[in-house]
């Protein structure tokens, strides 16, 4: 009898292991899998919705508060399941990318009385990458288009892009999903289809079926190929997570508790300065605060940041250097065609009088390619740092000048776009100023490919991706401004 039980157990174990190699076509598209794990976390929020006796793992919370997984596994769903199962380590990393955000997303969904399974949407949309930008201009973890973002109060300024903000965009996305969920009779698949294709298109396809006497469920609708693939991707992911043991999938350990803390800091804050104080990588701090698109937060009375909970102790001790306002005084601006003092004052939240005063301007006319110092606030506490120029004389070296002006050699070299080992030339002009402005995160970029649409021009594309026309022309080696529909061009977008 015992031998028979042992044989049965071995048989079940072999069956589970064999599930990891479901039949799959070798030509399967693997492009949607994201290979690199993110090492990032989420905001601290109230735990009202959770009881003490529930599991500590977030996956069990999602399973308990979702619709039943009663969908038949068709060939389309099976295809995407096999893509994930081909490399269990990559799939585990793929799921781990939500580590710092998933708890916040679940809480927002719960507060809106929505099924927790909608937390899987950012995996399909962006692999939980707040910096993600699609070729169509959709931005952030939830891939908001500009118009939808504006409808849900996601703002864009020179300093901020709320669609990149993982927390603000999540709150907006949950509001949008709730609207779609109610509009389509709380049908999860139709809600997902509307999120991908748009509610108006889905309404038209449903009405078309009703006129013909057909069913109006997702599988009966005639929809764009992208949307028809979207649902199987989602259902494949749900099946593997909800029945992980069946397929031998090891889910990453994501706790059902806050792993990120929200803090408020007086004044404007330079991101690199904050990351150095916290002794954490700036990439992590930017990932958690991806809404800040420049090297610092906006020049306001208060700056909101999200930091890992383990770093929060730096803000509750007596030596916290960020207890007082951390004013950043100025930024350099290279004058472009169309710039005016009034436009720059509005853009940088300052006054024309102050710009003229700092730059010793006698007239209101600006010269293209001139560099202006722009104060970042109207507050009286600003102590403007003078813009200095050093003319190289005989015997000058970068090291000697760094000592004279109390700068590091590397900062001085970066300010002037020269190599630290460069020899200086007599009469050469070197910029000496506030080193903070030269610690520019915008130098880190990622390149995407964009297919030119009918009616596109360089101006429209530069506005869509918030880059300069000059950068598009340089990376593509364009000699003129002509574009052709279907042409594939490169665009270097900011990674931070």
C-alpha positions as MATLAB code, in Angstrom:
seq = 'XXXXXXXXXXXXXXXXXXXXXXXXXXXXXXXXXXXXXXXXXXXXXXXXXXXXXXXXXXXXXXXXXXXXXXXXXXXXXXXXXXXXXXXXXXXXXXXXXXXXXXXXXXXXXXXXXXXXXXXXXXXXXXXXXXXXXXXXXXXXXXXXXXXXXXXXXXXXXXXXXXXXXXXXXXXXXXXXXXXXXXXXXXXXXXXXXXXXXXXXXXXXXXXXXXXXXXXXXXXXXXXXXXXXXXXXXXXXXXXXXXXXXXXXXXXXXXXXXXXXXXXXXXXXXXXXXXXXXXXXXXXXXXXXXXXXXXXXXXXXXXXXXXXXXXXXXXXXXXXXXXXXXXXXXXXXXXXXXXXXXXXXXXXXXXXXXXXXXXXXXXXXXXXXXXXXXXXXXXXXXXXXXXXXXXXXXXXXXXXXXXXXXXXXXXXXXXXXXXXXXXXXXXXXXXXXXXXXXXXXXXXXXXXXXXXXXXXXXXXXXXXXXXXXXXXXXXXXXXXXXXXXXXXXXXXXXXXX';
ca = [
       0.000    0.000    0.000;
       2.810    2.388    0.948;
       4.626    1.549   -2.297;
       1.453    2.366   -4.274;
       1.140    5.757   -2.494;
       4.793    6.515   -3.259;
       4.273    5.662   -6.936;
       1.219    7.935   -7.046;
       3.175   10.827   -5.524;
       6.039   10.383   -7.993;
       3.554   10.301  -10.867;
       1.935   13.588   -9.715;
       5.366   15.217   -9.320;
       6.380   14.192  -12.843;
       3.118   15.569  -14.205;
       3.723   18.940  -12.522;
       7.254   19.162  -13.884;
       6.091   18.287  -17.388;
       3.640   21.226  -17.292;
       6.646   23.534  -17.506;
       7.159   22.493  -21.129;
       3.800   23.043  -22.762;
       3.752   22.578  -26.559;
       4.815   25.814  -28.229;
       5.580   26.953  -31.740;
       9.273   27.863  -32.232;
       8.267   31.021  -34.091;
       6.460   32.415  -31.033;
       6.910   36.192  -30.637;
       8.956   36.782  -27.500;
       9.285   40.526  -27.890;
       6.862   41.477  -25.148;
       8.899   39.838  -22.381;
      11.006   42.342  -20.421;
      14.258   40.774  -19.273;
      15.748   43.299  -16.860;
      14.409   43.373  -13.302;
      13.818   46.715  -11.615;
      15.008   47.156   -8.061;
      12.379   49.583   -6.815;
       9.462   50.030   -4.213;
       5.944   51.746   -3.127;
       4.184   54.344   -0.942;
       3.198   53.742    2.660;
      -0.586   53.771    3.030;
      -3.239   52.687    5.492;
      -3.772   49.007    6.150;
      -7.511   49.306    6.902;
      -8.572   46.778    4.280;
      -6.388   43.944    5.482;
      -6.985   41.630    8.411;
      -4.352   40.138   10.659;
      -5.034   36.551    9.647;
      -4.429   36.966    5.924;
      -1.309   35.679    4.130;
       1.693   37.991    4.058;
       2.235   37.414    0.327;
       0.587   39.889   -2.045;
      -0.313   37.205   -4.633;
      -2.793   35.556   -2.290;
      -4.479   38.938   -1.776;
      -4.883   39.345   -5.551;
      -6.320   35.842   -5.930;
      -8.858   36.320   -3.120;
     -10.252   39.547   -4.551;
     -10.554   38.779   -8.260;
     -13.055   37.190  -10.606;
     -12.933   33.372  -10.907;
     -10.416   31.970  -13.388;
     -12.938   29.944  -15.394;
     -11.700   30.838  -18.881;
     -10.904   27.905  -21.166;
      -7.253   27.851  -22.185;
      -7.384   28.327  -25.953;
      -4.394   28.276  -28.331;
      -3.826   32.047  -28.113;
      -3.657   32.008  -24.315;
      -1.493   28.884  -24.362;
       0.965   30.567  -26.729;
       1.639   33.406  -24.289;
       1.775   31.021  -21.331;
       4.505   29.056  -23.068;
       6.487   32.215  -23.789;
       6.702   32.839  -20.054;
       7.351   29.204  -19.171;
      10.291   28.912  -21.565;
      12.470   30.710  -19.023;
      11.202   30.542  -15.446;
      13.996   32.806  -14.159;
      13.081   35.587  -16.592;
       9.423   35.210  -15.736;
      10.203   35.545  -12.038;
      12.164   38.742  -12.745;
       9.332   39.978  -14.949;
       6.919   39.630  -12.023;
       9.446   41.152   -9.599;
       9.418   44.445  -11.506;
       6.256   45.448   -9.656;
       7.849   45.039   -6.216;
       7.838   48.693   -5.192;
       4.450   49.534   -6.753;
       2.150   46.530   -6.437;
       1.028   47.143   -2.836;
      -0.016   50.702   -3.673;
      -1.888   49.535   -6.775;
      -3.783   46.873   -4.797;
      -4.829   49.417   -2.168;
      -6.070   51.857   -4.799;
      -8.099   49.112   -6.490;
      -9.544   48.013   -3.176;
     -10.548   51.560   -2.261;
     -12.395   51.751   -5.593;
     -14.101   48.365   -5.005;
     -12.463   46.929   -8.119;
     -11.147   43.390   -8.654;
      -7.492   43.182   -7.692;
      -6.664   41.369  -10.909;
      -6.564   44.769  -12.657;
      -3.159   45.133  -10.978;
      -1.863   42.897  -13.799;
      -2.526   45.614  -16.417;
       0.835   47.423  -15.984;
       2.661   44.144  -16.684;
       1.034   44.062  -20.115;
       1.291   47.807  -20.717;
       4.841   48.584  -19.595;
       6.267   45.812  -17.423;
       5.677   48.181  -14.494;
       8.212   50.645  -15.927;
       7.249   54.258  -15.038;
       9.697   55.563  -17.676;
       8.075   53.613  -20.499;
       7.100   55.570  -23.634;
       5.453   53.864  -26.612;
       5.888   54.808  -30.258;
       2.325   56.211  -30.181;
       3.161   58.595  -27.322;
       1.602   56.619  -24.451;
       3.552   57.218  -21.246;
       4.254   55.563  -17.908;
       3.321   52.326  -16.146;
      -0.287   52.619  -17.292;
       0.551   53.999  -20.756;
      -1.651   57.097  -20.609;
      -2.131   59.058  -23.807;
      -1.951   62.861  -23.363;
      -5.707   63.474  -23.759;
      -6.754   60.739  -21.303;
      -4.106   61.909  -18.870;
      -5.491   65.435  -18.921;
      -9.007   64.103  -18.319;
      -7.752   62.512  -15.111;
      -5.727   65.534  -13.957;
      -2.291   64.258  -14.919;
      -0.418   67.492  -15.555;
       2.727   68.219  -17.510;
       5.049   71.145  -16.765;
       8.676   71.914  -17.489;
       9.528   70.171  -14.203;
       6.973   67.362  -14.031;
       5.218   64.755  -16.153;
       2.508   63.155  -14.017;
       1.981   60.318  -16.480;
       5.452   59.087  -15.467;
       4.657   59.413  -11.751;
       3.935   55.812  -10.619;
       1.640   56.926   -7.788;
      -0.308   59.787   -9.355;
      -0.748   57.800  -12.574;
      -1.967   54.766  -10.603;
      -4.657   56.817   -8.868;
      -5.714   58.208  -12.257;
      -5.665   54.771  -13.905;
      -7.849   53.254  -11.189;
     -10.360   56.073  -11.704;
     -10.372   55.395  -15.439;
     -10.721   51.629  -14.968;
     -13.643   52.127  -12.574;
     -15.382   54.241  -15.216;
     -14.823   51.553  -17.870;
     -15.811   48.724  -15.510;
     -19.171   50.350  -14.779;
     -19.719   51.413  -18.397;
     -19.297   47.835  -19.650;
     -21.474   46.141  -17.025;
     -18.578   45.041  -14.814;
     -17.294   42.660  -17.474;
     -13.536   42.298  -16.833;
     -12.583   41.342  -20.402;
     -14.614   44.144  -21.983;
     -13.094   46.585  -19.474;
      -9.616   45.470  -20.500;
     -10.498   45.695  -24.192;
     -11.830   49.230  -23.689;
      -8.660   50.187  -21.795;
      -6.578   49.061  -24.764;
      -8.738   50.087  -27.730;
     -10.795   52.913  -26.224;
     -14.418   52.817  -25.012;
     -15.877   54.488  -28.106;
     -14.465   51.887  -30.485;
     -15.635   49.076  -28.220;
     -19.144   50.543  -28.048;
     -19.304   50.667  -31.847;
     -18.240   47.030  -32.179;
     -20.731   45.888  -29.512;
     -23.594   47.783  -31.196;
     -22.599   46.283  -34.553;
     -22.917   42.772  -33.104;
     -26.238   43.557  -31.449;
     -27.673   44.812  -34.753;
     -26.680   41.517  -36.363;
     -28.058   39.459  -33.502;
     -24.620   38.293  -32.403;
     -23.236   37.948  -28.886;
     -21.475   40.944  -27.342;
     -18.804   39.168  -25.293;
     -15.157   39.912  -26.045;
     -14.524   36.754  -28.085;
     -17.471   37.525  -30.404;
     -16.375   41.081  -31.244;
     -14.416   42.178  -34.301;
     -11.522   44.145  -32.780;
      -8.067   45.403  -33.848;
      -5.327   42.759  -33.734;
      -3.535   44.575  -30.894;
      -6.633   44.303  -28.700;
      -7.297   40.700  -29.730;
      -3.762   39.855  -28.536;
      -4.066   41.991  -25.412;
      -6.670   39.783  -23.690;
      -4.854   36.455  -24.271;
      -1.665   38.032  -22.864;
      -3.600   39.097  -19.802;
      -5.358   35.743  -19.343;
      -2.081   33.852  -19.787;
      -0.487   35.929  -17.044;
      -3.499   35.494  -14.771;
      -3.567   31.729  -15.309;
       0.125   31.336  -14.441;
      -0.160   33.482  -11.316;
      -3.449   32.088  -10.049;
      -2.386   28.478  -10.655;
       1.354   28.849  -10.130;
       1.775   25.514   -8.344;
       0.067   23.663  -11.183;
       2.664   24.974  -13.663;
       5.668   24.848  -11.339;
       5.964   28.666  -11.310;
       7.807   30.245   -8.392;
       6.216   33.638   -7.669;
       8.518   36.364   -6.309;
       8.188   37.252   -2.655;
       6.313   40.576   -2.620;
       5.023   41.367    0.883;
       1.543   42.575    1.660;
       2.807   45.687    3.418;
       4.258   49.093    2.518;
       7.815   49.079    1.189;
       7.940   52.779    0.304;
       7.354   55.828    2.482;
       6.015   59.208    1.353;
       7.953   62.224    2.656;
       7.575   65.988    2.383;
      10.639   68.256    2.120;
      10.536   72.068    2.332;
      11.453   73.917   -0.862;
      13.073   72.601   -4.020;
      15.288   69.510   -3.871;
      18.073   68.305   -6.148;
      17.542   64.589   -6.721;
      21.217   63.647   -6.678;
      21.791   65.506   -3.427;
      18.904   63.625   -1.833;
      20.129   60.256   -3.139;
      23.616   60.937   -1.775;
      22.196   61.815    1.640;
      20.129   58.617    1.638;
      23.138   56.615    0.411;
      21.062   55.069   -2.356;
      21.432   54.869   -6.120;
      19.941   57.881   -7.923;
      18.372   55.494  -10.463;
      16.255   54.013   -7.679;
      15.210   57.423   -6.356;
      14.290   58.556   -9.869;
      12.368   55.336  -10.471;
      10.222   55.942   -7.398;
       9.794   59.619   -8.315;
       9.675   59.338  -12.089;
       7.295   62.293  -12.327;
      10.295   64.590  -11.814;
      11.700   64.917  -15.327;
      14.566   67.277  -14.513;
      17.510   67.208  -12.142;
      15.398   68.623   -9.299;
      11.845   68.960   -8.057;
       9.827   72.038   -9.012;
      10.627   75.338   -7.237;
       7.738   75.231   -4.779;
       7.285   75.526   -1.023;
       7.119   71.740   -0.664;
       8.530   68.732   -2.527;
       6.969   65.272   -2.260;
       9.247   62.241   -2.568;
       8.812   58.485   -2.182;
      11.704   56.596   -0.600;
      12.237   52.974    0.508;
      11.002   52.431    4.067;
      14.459   51.394    5.225;
      15.767   54.858    4.274;
      13.005   56.641    6.204;
      15.106   56.613    9.390;
      17.248   59.356    7.823;
      14.218   61.656    8.063;
      13.311   61.037   11.655;
      16.683   61.744   13.241;
      18.061   65.068   14.441;
      20.736   65.370   11.756;
      18.319   65.443    8.818;
      19.763   68.114    6.527;
      16.451   68.369    4.662;
      14.450   69.688    7.601;
      15.072   73.219    6.373;
      14.371   74.592    2.896;
      16.978   73.445    0.394;
      16.888   76.267   -2.172;
      18.374   75.695   -5.613;
      19.131   79.057   -7.053;
      19.527   78.915  -10.808;
      19.708   76.955  -14.027;
      21.430   77.707  -17.324;
      19.326   78.144  -20.454;
      20.642   78.266  -24.023;
      18.570   80.762  -25.996;
      16.691   79.262  -28.950;
      14.689   80.796  -31.767;
      11.385   82.115  -30.424;
      12.609   82.635  -26.854;
      11.731   85.864  -25.079;
      12.312   87.161  -21.565;
       8.587   86.945  -20.841;
       8.332   83.352  -22.076;
      11.383   82.309  -20.043;
      10.100   84.042  -16.909;
       6.798   82.178  -17.247;
       8.466   78.857  -18.027;
      10.831   78.983  -15.055;
       8.444   80.659  -12.590;
      10.429   83.877  -12.121;
      10.367   87.529  -13.273;
      11.731   89.337  -16.325;
      13.365   91.927  -14.076;
      15.315   89.270  -12.187;
      16.522   87.512  -15.372;
      17.810   90.861  -16.694;
      19.428   91.716  -13.381;
      21.319   88.438  -13.049;
      22.497   88.373  -16.664;
      23.356   92.109  -16.782;
      21.009   92.610  -19.732;
      20.423   96.205  -20.794;
      17.875   95.344  -23.493;
      14.980   92.941  -23.845;
      16.323   91.360  -27.039;
      17.963   87.925  -26.703;
      20.643   86.441  -28.949;
      20.354   82.854  -30.138;
      22.851   80.410  -28.489;
      23.552   82.808  -25.615;
      23.519   81.130  -22.194;
      21.351   82.767  -19.549;
      21.235   82.104  -15.833;
      17.623   81.697  -14.771;
      16.688   81.989  -11.086;
      14.216   79.302  -10.163;
      12.067   81.113   -7.631;
      10.665   84.520   -6.784;
      11.402   84.076   -3.085;
      13.396   86.771   -1.337;
      15.701   84.142    0.141;
      17.393   83.536   -3.208;
      21.087   84.347   -3.055;
      21.963   84.541   -6.720;
      25.250   82.941   -7.676;
      27.135   85.113  -10.173;
      27.979   83.667  -13.545;
      31.749   83.664  -13.850;
      34.037   83.138  -16.809;
      37.706   82.300  -16.399;
      40.116   83.156  -19.210;
      42.938   80.600  -19.291;
      46.365   82.114  -18.755;
      49.831   80.573  -18.889;
      50.330   77.759  -16.361;
      46.614   77.172  -15.672;
      45.485   73.568  -15.168;
      42.096   72.100  -14.367;
      43.385   70.973  -10.980;
      44.636   74.468  -10.049;
      41.351   76.050  -11.177;
      39.316   73.471   -9.263;
      41.186   74.441   -6.103;
      40.779   78.159   -6.792;
      37.021   77.961   -7.356;
      36.310   75.203   -4.816;
      35.089   72.747   -7.432;
      36.051   69.174   -8.259;
      38.057   68.564  -11.431;
      35.270   66.336  -12.774;
      32.593   69.005  -12.197;
      34.729   71.671  -13.848;
      35.323   69.385  -16.839;
      31.607   68.561  -17.144;
      30.655   72.242  -16.985;
      32.803   72.924  -20.006;
      32.274   69.640  -21.877;
      35.966   68.771  -21.884;
      37.978   65.739  -20.792;
      39.590   65.837  -17.353;
      42.962   65.118  -19.019;
      42.605   67.931  -21.550;
      45.318   70.538  -21.917;
      44.010   74.087  -21.588;
      44.730   76.644  -24.300;
      45.779   80.231  -23.671;
      42.759   82.516  -23.969;
      40.295   79.610  -23.617;
      37.071   80.584  -21.826;
      35.936   78.338  -18.982;
      32.561   78.514  -17.279;
      32.710   78.738  -13.494;
      29.411   78.603  -11.611;
      27.034   76.642   -9.431;
      28.087   73.020   -9.931;
      24.596   71.663   -9.191;
      23.253   72.742  -12.555;
      25.786   70.604  -14.379;
      24.765   67.422  -12.632;
      22.214   66.900  -15.336;
      20.360   63.596  -15.356;
      19.037   64.373  -18.834;
      22.375   63.203  -20.234;
      21.165   59.638  -19.679;
      18.873   58.704  -22.541;
      17.262   55.694  -24.134;
      16.648   55.339  -27.863;
      13.330   54.201  -29.302;
      12.169   53.690  -32.886;
       9.207   55.618  -34.263;
       7.248   54.985  -37.458;
       6.378   58.293  -39.132;
       2.623   58.777  -39.578;
       0.748   60.667  -42.302;
       0.841   64.373  -41.401;
       3.833   64.065  -39.054;
       6.612   66.613  -39.113;
       9.669   67.154  -36.934;
       7.874   69.727  -34.805;
       4.927   67.423  -34.003;
       7.243   64.521  -33.188;
       9.471   66.693  -30.968;
       6.384   67.856  -29.051;
       5.051   64.296  -28.730;
       8.234   62.983  -27.122;
       9.360   66.227  -25.444;
      12.698   66.372  -27.269;
      14.273   69.028  -29.468;
      14.111   69.013  -33.260;
      17.890   69.351  -33.234;
      18.316   66.100  -31.287;
      16.069   64.203  -33.754;
      18.039   65.519  -36.722;
      21.392   64.724  -35.112;
      20.618   61.132  -34.110;
      19.195   60.388  -37.577;
      21.819   62.418  -39.451;
      19.090   64.357  -41.277;
      20.227   66.989  -43.736;
      16.750   68.489  -44.105;
      13.306   68.332  -42.460;
      11.600   65.996  -44.941;
       9.800   62.937  -43.555;
       7.917   60.157  -45.332;
       4.981   58.125  -43.902;
       6.240   54.716  -42.780;
       9.796   55.974  -42.347;
      11.462   54.572  -39.208;
      13.426   57.147  -37.226;
      15.333   57.083  -33.941;
      14.341   59.252  -30.982;
      16.530   59.668  -27.892;
      14.116   60.126  -25.025;
      15.081   60.983  -21.474;
      15.469   57.960  -19.245;
      14.990   60.168  -16.196;
];
